Amino acid sequence: MTTTPARRRLSSSPFAVAPEPVILSWEMDELVCHDSYGMGRIINVEAAAVTVDFRPQKVRIASPYPKLGKL
């Protein structure tokens, strides 16, 4: 009895499985870094946004939090 080798999906396949999105959770007084504003501290956490104090300005950033990362 012969078996056929398993088929692999090509990375360029239109049927490739999309990676699961990473859901970030934020906490009050957490230090963060933004690509445009620089380093700041979270001062308010909402269901779909966070407010960050970047000194001299406060910016509300909506989900999915583009360009925002934890330090």
Backbone atoms as SQL, in Angstrom:
CREATE TABLE atoms (id INTEGER PRIMARY KEY, chain TEXT, resi INTEGER, resn TEXT, atom TEXT, x REAL, y REAL, z REAL);
INSERT INTO atoms VALUES
  (1, 'A', 1, 'MET', 'N', 0.838, -1.162, 0.000),
  (2, 'A', 1, 'MET', 'CA', 0.000, 0.000, 0.000),
  (3, 'A', 1, 'MET', 'C', 0.893, 1.237, 0.000),
  (4, 'A', 2, 'THR', 'N', 0.597, 2.189, -0.860),
  (5, 'A', 2, 'THR', 'CA', 1.374, 3.420, -0.919),
  (6, 'A', 2, 'THR', 'C', 0.511, 4.576, -0.436),
  (7, 'A', 3, 'THR', 'N', 1.156, 5.522, 0.190),
  (8, 'A', 3, 'THR', 'CA', 0.437, 6.709, 0.655),
  (9, 'A', 3, 'THR', 'C', 0.942, 7.919, -0.109),
  (10, 'A', 4, 'THR', 'N', 0.063, 8.876, -0.294),
  (11, 'A', 4, 'THR', 'CA', 0.463, 10.091, -0.984),
  (12, 'A', 4, 'THR', 'C', 0.921, 11.099, 0.061),
  (13, 'A', 5, 'PRO', 'N', 1.898, 11.908, -0.286),
  (14, 'A', 5, 'PRO', 'CA', 2.370, 12.898, 0.685),
  (15, 'A', 5, 'PRO', 'C', 1.284, 13.954, 0.956),
  (16, 'A', 6, 'ALA', 'N', 1.308, 14.481, 2.154),
  (17, 'A', 6, 'ALA', 'CA', 0.331, 15.513, 2.525),
  (18, 'A', 6, 'ALA', 'C', 0.617, 16.789, 1.739),
  (19, 'A', 7, 'ARG', 'N', -0.448, 17.467, 1.346),
  (20, 'A', 7, 'ARG', 'CA', -0.271, 18.709, 0.593),
  (21, 'A', 7, 'ARG', 'C', -0.154, 19.874, 1.553),
  (22, 'A', 8, 'ARG', 'N', 0.763, 20.777, 1.225),
  (23, 'A', 8, 'ARG', 'CA', 0.947, 21.970, 2.036),
  (24, 'A', 8, 'ARG', 'C', 0.337, 23.152, 1.315),
  (25, 'A', 9, 'ARG', 'N', -0.174, 24.106, 2.096),
  (26, 'A', 9, 'ARG', 'CA', -0.688, 25.333, 1.511),
  (27, 'A', 9, 'ARG', 'C', 0.467, 26.282, 1.235),
  (28, 'A', 10, 'LEU', 'N', 0.387, 26.939, 0.119),
  (29, 'A', 10, 'LEU', 'CA', 1.389, 27.938, -0.210),
  (30, 'A', 10, 'LEU', 'C', 1.083, 29.201, 0.573),
  (31, 'A', 11, 'SER', 'N', 2.112, 29.934, 0.940),
  (32, 'A', 11, 'SER', 'CA', 1.899, 31.162, 1.695),
  (33, 'A', 11, 'SER', 'C', 1.181, 32.216, 0.866),
  (34, 'A', 12, 'SER', 'N', 1.239, 32.103, -0.451),
  (35, 'A', 12, 'SER', 'CA', 0.549, 33.059, -1.312),
  (36, 'A', 12, 'SER', 'C', -0.855, 32.603, -1.674),
  (37, 'A', 13, 'SER', 'N', -1.307, 31.521, -1.085),
  (38, 'A', 13, 'SER', 'CA', -2.628, 30.990, -1.375),
  (39, 'A', 13, 'SER', 'C', -3.722, 31.928, -0.886),
  (40, 'A', 14, 'PRO', 'N', -4.783, 32.127, -1.686),
  (41, 'A', 14, 'PRO', 'CA', -5.881, 32.971, -1.214),
  (42, 'A', 14, 'PRO', 'C', -6.652, 32.324, -0.073),
  (43, 'A', 15, 'PHE', 'N', -6.397, 31.054, 0.179),
  (44, 'A', 15, 'PHE', 'CA', -7.081, 30.334, 1.241),
  (45, 'A', 15, 'PHE', 'C', -6.234, 30.205, 2.499),
  (46, 'A', 16, 'ALA', 'N', -5.125, 30.919, 2.537),
  (47, 'A', 16, 'ALA', 'CA', -4.253, 30.865, 3.702),
  (48, 'A', 16, 'ALA', 'C', -5.002, 31.400, 4.924),
  (49, 'A', 17, 'VAL', 'N', -4.745, 30.804, 6.041),
  (50, 'A', 17, 'VAL', 'CA', -5.399, 31.200, 7.275),
  (51, 'A', 17, 'VAL', 'C', -4.827, 32.528, 7.750),
  (52, 'A', 18, 'ALA', 'N', -5.712, 33.477, 8.008),
  (53, 'A', 18, 'ALA', 'CA', -5.271, 34.781, 8.498),
  (54, 'A', 18, 'ALA', 'C', -4.898, 34.668, 9.974),
  (55, 'A', 19, 'PRO', 'N', -3.849, 35.337, 10.393),
  (56, 'A', 19, 'PRO', 'CA', -3.470, 35.264, 11.809),
  (57, 'A', 19, 'PRO', 'C', -4.520, 35.940, 12.679),
  (58, 'A', 20, 'GLU', 'N', -4.687, 35.424, 13.886),
  (59, 'A', 20, 'GLU', 'CA', -5.653, 36.007, 14.807),
  (60, 'A', 20, 'GLU', 'C', -5.139, 37.355, 15.298),
  (61, 'A', 21, 'PRO', 'N', -6.025, 38.345, 15.383),
  (62, 'A', 21, 'PRO', 'CA', -5.571, 39.654, 15.860),
  (63, 'A', 21, 'PRO', 'C', -5.218, 39.606, 17.341),
  (64, 'A', 22, 'VAL', 'N', -4.214, 40.368, 17.690),
  (65, 'A', 22, 'VAL', 'CA', -3.791, 40.433, 19.087),
  (66, 'A', 22, 'VAL', 'C', -4.617, 41.516, 19.780),
  (67, 'A', 23, 'ILE', 'N', -5.308, 41.140, 20.842),
  (68, 'A', 23, 'ILE', 'CA', -6.133, 42.088, 21.573),
  (69, 'A', 23, 'ILE', 'C', -5.343, 42.563, 22.779),
  (70, 'A', 24, 'LEU', 'N', -5.027, 43.863, 22.783),
  (71, 'A', 24, 'LEU', 'CA', -4.258, 44.427, 23.882),
  (72, 'A', 24, 'LEU', 'C', -5.187, 44.906, 24.978),
  (73, 'A', 25, 'SER', 'N', -4.760, 44.722, 26.199),
  (74, 'A', 25, 'SER', 'CA', -5.515, 45.254, 27.331),
  (75, 'A', 25, 'SER', 'C', -4.644, 46.306, 28.004),
  (76, 'A', 26, 'TRP', 'N', -5.273, 47.384, 28.424),
  (77, 'A', 26, 'TRP', 'CA', -4.560, 48.512, 28.984),
  (78, 'A', 26, 'TRP', 'C', -4.980, 48.723, 30.425),
  (79, 'A', 27, 'GLU', 'N', -4.083, 49.276, 31.218),
  (80, 'A', 27, 'GLU', 'CA', -4.349, 49.568, 32.625),
  (81, 'A', 27, 'GLU', 'C', -4.008, 51.024, 32.905),
  (82, 'A', 28, 'MET', 'N', -4.654, 51.575, 33.925),
  (83, 'A', 28, 'MET', 'CA', -4.380, 52.951, 34.326),
  (84, 'A', 28, 'MET', 'C', -2.916, 53.091, 34.745),
  (85, 'A', 29, 'ASP', 'N', -2.326, 54.234, 34.471),
  (86, 'A', 29, 'ASP', 'CA', -0.943, 54.585, 34.813),
  (87, 'A', 29, 'ASP', 'C', 0.101, 53.711, 34.134),
  (88, 'A', 30, 'GLU', 'N', -0.270, 53.020, 33.075),
  (89, 'A', 30, 'GLU', 'CA', 0.680, 52.199, 32.337),
  (90, 'A', 30, 'GLU', 'C', 1.446, 53.089, 31.352),
  (91, 'A', 31, 'LEU', 'N', 2.745, 52.871, 31.238),
  (92, 'A', 31, 'LEU', 'CA', 3.561, 53.630, 30.294),
  (93, 'A', 31, 'LEU', 'C', 3.438, 53.020, 28.910),
  (94, 'A', 32, 'VAL', 'N', 3.249, 53.896, 27.914),
  (95, 'A', 32, 'VAL', 'CA', 3.101, 53.455, 26.535),
  (96, 'A', 32, 'VAL', 'C', 3.960, 54.333, 25.629),
  (97, 'A', 33, 'CYS', 'N', 4.149, 53.881, 24.408),
  (98, 'A', 33, 'CYS', 'CA', 4.907, 54.640, 23.428),
  (99, 'A', 33, 'CYS', 'C', 4.099, 54.689, 22.135),
  (100, 'A', 34, 'HIS', 'N', 4.002, 55.877, 21.555),
  (101, 'A', 34, 'HIS', 'CA', 3.274, 56.086, 20.303),
  (102, 'A', 34, 'HIS', 'C', 4.271, 56.551, 19.254),
  (103, 'A', 35, 'ASP', 'N', 4.095, 56.092, 18.009),
  (104, 'A', 35, 'ASP', 'CA', 5.033, 56.436, 16.940),
  (105, 'A', 35, 'ASP', 'C', 5.099, 57.934, 16.672),
  (106, 'A', 36, 'SER', 'N', 3.981, 58.648, 16.808),
  (107, 'A', 36, 'SER', 'CA', 3.956, 60.085, 16.508),
  (108, 'A', 36, 'SER', 'C', 4.129, 60.956, 17.743),
  (109, 'A', 37, 'TYR', 'N', 3.514, 60.572, 18.870),
  (110, 'A', 37, 'TYR', 'CA', 3.496, 61.412, 20.073),
  (111, 'A', 37, 'TYR', 'C', 4.634, 61.123, 21.047),
  (112, 'A', 38, 'GLY', 'N', 5.222, 59.959, 20.977),
  (113, 'A', 38, 'GLY', 'CA', 6.300, 59.601, 21.893),
  (114, 'A', 38, 'GLY', 'C', 5.796, 58.833, 23.106),
  (115, 'A', 39, 'MET', 'N', 6.481, 59.005, 24.238),
  (116, 'A', 39, 'MET', 'CA', 6.149, 58.255, 25.449),
  (117, 'A', 39, 'MET', 'C', 5.070, 58.987, 26.246),
  (118, 'A', 40, 'GLY', 'N', 4.150, 58.202, 26.819),
  (119, 'A', 40, 'GLY', 'CA', 3.080, 58.786, 27.610),
  (120, 'A', 40, 'GLY', 'C', 2.577, 57.818, 28.658),
  (121, 'A', 41, 'ARG', 'N', 1.583, 58.267, 29.426),
  (122, 'A', 41, 'ARG', 'CA', 1.000, 57.463, 30.496),
  (123, 'A', 41, 'ARG', 'C', -0.513, 57.421, 30.300),
  (124, 'A', 42, 'ILE', 'N', -1.104, 56.228, 30.419),
  (125, 'A', 42, 'ILE', 'CA', -2.550, 56.067, 30.260),
  (126, 'A', 42, 'ILE', 'C', -3.252, 56.683, 31.464),
  (127, 'A', 43, 'ILE', 'N', -4.225, 57.566, 31.172),
  (128, 'A', 43, 'ILE', 'CA', -4.953, 58.227, 32.259),
  (129, 'A', 43, 'ILE', 'C', -6.431, 57.847, 32.277),
  (130, 'A', 44, 'ASN', 'N', -6.933, 57.215, 31.206),
  (131, 'A', 44, 'ASN', 'CA', -8.332, 56.786, 31.180),
  (132, 'A', 44, 'ASN', 'C', -8.468, 55.583, 30.256),
  (133, 'A', 45, 'VAL', 'N', -9.204, 54.565, 30.704),
  (134, 'A', 45, 'VAL', 'CA', -9.423, 53.364, 29.907),
  (135, 'A', 45, 'VAL', 'C', -10.918, 53.215, 29.688),
  (136, 'A', 46, 'GLU', 'N', -11.328, 53.100, 28.424),
  (137, 'A', 46, 'GLU', 'CA', -12.720, 52.880, 28.053),
  (138, 'A', 46, 'GLU', 'C', -12.799, 51.546, 27.315),
  (139, 'A', 47, 'ALA', 'N', -14.011, 51.155, 26.938),
  (140, 'A', 47, 'ALA', 'CA', -14.191, 49.883, 26.242),
  (141, 'A', 47, 'ALA', 'C', -13.521, 49.893, 24.865),
  (142, 'A', 48, 'ALA', 'N', -13.581, 51.011, 24.153),
  (143, 'A', 48, 'ALA', 'CA', -13.054, 51.051, 22.789),
  (144, 'A', 48, 'ALA', 'C', -11.991, 52.123, 22.578),
  (145, 'A', 49, 'ALA', 'N', -11.445, 52.683, 23.656),
  (146, 'A', 49, 'ALA', 'CA', -10.435, 53.727, 23.506),
  (147, 'A', 49, 'ALA', 'C', -9.662, 53.905, 24.805),
  (148, 'A', 50, 'VAL', 'N', -8.510, 54.538, 24.687),
  (149, 'A', 50, 'VAL', 'CA', -7.724, 54.933, 25.862),
  (150, 'A', 50, 'VAL', 'C', -7.343, 56.398, 25.700),
  (151, 'A', 51, 'THR', 'N', -7.185, 57.089, 26.817),
  (152, 'A', 51, 'THR', 'CA', -6.705, 58.462, 26.802),
  (153, 'A', 51, 'THR', 'C', -5.305, 58.454, 27.389),
  (154, 'A', 52, 'VAL', 'N', -4.374, 59.062, 26.659),
  (155, 'A', 52, 'VAL', 'CA', -2.974, 59.032, 27.053),
  (156, 'A', 52, 'VAL', 'C', -2.474, 60.464, 27.245),
  (157, 'A', 53, 'ASP', 'N', -1.766, 60.685, 28.348),
  (158, 'A', 53, 'ASP', 'CA', -1.154, 61.978, 28.628),
  (159, 'A', 53, 'ASP', 'C', 0.271, 61.937, 28.088),
  (160, 'A', 54, 'PHE', 'N', 0.504, 62.714, 27.018),
  (161, 'A', 54, 'PHE', 'CA', 1.818, 62.752, 26.394),
  (162, 'A', 54, 'PHE', 'C', 2.625, 63.970, 26.833),
  (163, 'A', 55, 'ARG', 'N', 2.102, 64.762, 27.749),
  (164, 'A', 55, 'ARG', 'CA', 2.760, 65.974, 28.260),
  (165, 'A', 55, 'ARG', 'C', 3.283, 66.826, 27.142),
  (166, 'A', 56, 'PRO', 'N', 2.756, 67.660, 26.557),
  (167, 'A', 56, 'PRO', 'CA', 1.851, 68.739, 26.914),
  (168, 'A', 56, 'PRO', 'C', 0.424, 68.515, 26.450),
  (169, 'A', 57, 'GLN', 'N', 0.117, 67.365, 25.849),
  (170, 'A', 57, 'GLN', 'CA', -1.239, 67.162, 25.365),
  (171, 'A', 57, 'GLN', 'C', -1.763, 65.812, 25.780),
  (172, 'A', 58, 'LYS', 'N', -3.094, 65.718, 25.822),
  (173, 'A', 58, 'LYS', 'CA', -3.778, 64.461, 26.118),
  (174, 'A', 58, 'LYS', 'C', -4.483, 64.031, 24.847),
  (175, 'A', 59, 'VAL', 'N', -4.300, 62.764, 24.474),
  (176, 'A', 59, 'VAL', 'CA', -4.834, 62.263, 23.215),
  (177, 'A', 59, 'VAL', 'C', -5.669, 61.020, 23.489),
  (178, 'A', 60, 'ARG', 'N', -6.869, 60.976, 22.890),
  (179, 'A', 60, 'ARG', 'CA', -7.735, 59.793, 22.980),
  (180, 'A', 60, 'ARG', 'C', -7.462, 58.943, 21.744),
  (181, 'A', 61, 'ILE', 'N', -7.069, 57.695, 21.956),
  (182, 'A', 61, 'ILE', 'CA', -6.722, 56.789, 20.864),
  (183, 'A', 61, 'ILE', 'C', -7.728, 55.650, 20.859),
  (184, 'A', 62, 'ALA', 'N', -8.409, 55.480, 19.727),
  (185, 'A', 62, 'ALA', 'CA', -9.453, 54.463, 19.602),
  (186, 'A', 62, 'ALA', 'C', -8.864, 53.104, 19.231),
  (187, 'A', 63, 'SER', 'N', -9.603, 52.058, 19.549),
  (188, 'A', 63, 'SER', 'CA', -9.229, 50.698, 19.195),
  (189, 'A', 63, 'SER', 'C', -9.207, 50.584, 17.684),
  (190, 'A', 64, 'PRO', 'N', -8.312, 49.924, 17.073),
  (191, 'A', 64, 'PRO', 'CA', -7.341, 48.935, 17.497),
  (192, 'A', 64, 'PRO', 'C', -5.995, 49.504, 17.906),
  (193, 'A', 65, 'TYR', 'N', -5.930, 50.719, 18.369),
  (194, 'A', 65, 'TYR', 'CA', -4.749, 51.351, 18.929),
  (195, 'A', 65, 'TYR', 'C', -3.557, 51.357, 17.967),
  (196, 'A', 66, 'PRO', 'N', -3.722, 51.993, 16.798),
  (197, 'A', 66, 'PRO', 'CA', -2.613, 52.013, 15.841),
  (198, 'A', 66, 'PRO', 'C', -1.418, 52.784, 16.382),
  (199, 'A', 67, 'LYS', 'N', -0.254, 52.263, 16.144),
  (200, 'A', 67, 'LYS', 'CA', 1.019, 52.894, 16.507),
  (201, 'A', 67, 'LYS', 'C', 1.232, 53.034, 18.013),
  (202, 'A', 68, 'LEU', 'N', 0.461, 52.340, 18.824),
  (203, 'A', 68, 'LEU', 'CA', 0.597, 52.432, 20.271),
  (204, 'A', 68, 'LEU', 'C', 1.108, 51.102, 20.805),
  (205, 'A', 69, 'GLY', 'N', 2.147, 51.154, 21.636),
  (206, 'A', 69, 'GLY', 'CA', 2.710, 49.930, 22.184),
  (207, 'A', 69, 'GLY', 'C', 3.042, 50.096, 23.674),
  (208, 'A', 70, 'LYS', 'N', 3.103, 48.981, 24.353),
  (209, 'A', 70, 'LYS', 'CA', 3.449, 48.984, 25.775),
  (210, 'A', 70, 'LYS', 'C', 4.950, 49.101, 25.942),
  (211, 'A', 71, 'LEU', 'N', 5.358, 49.707, 27.048),
  (212, 'A', 71, 'LEU', 'CA', 6.776, 49.774, 27.375),
  (213, 'A', 71, 'LEU', 'C', 7.126, 48.727, 28.408);
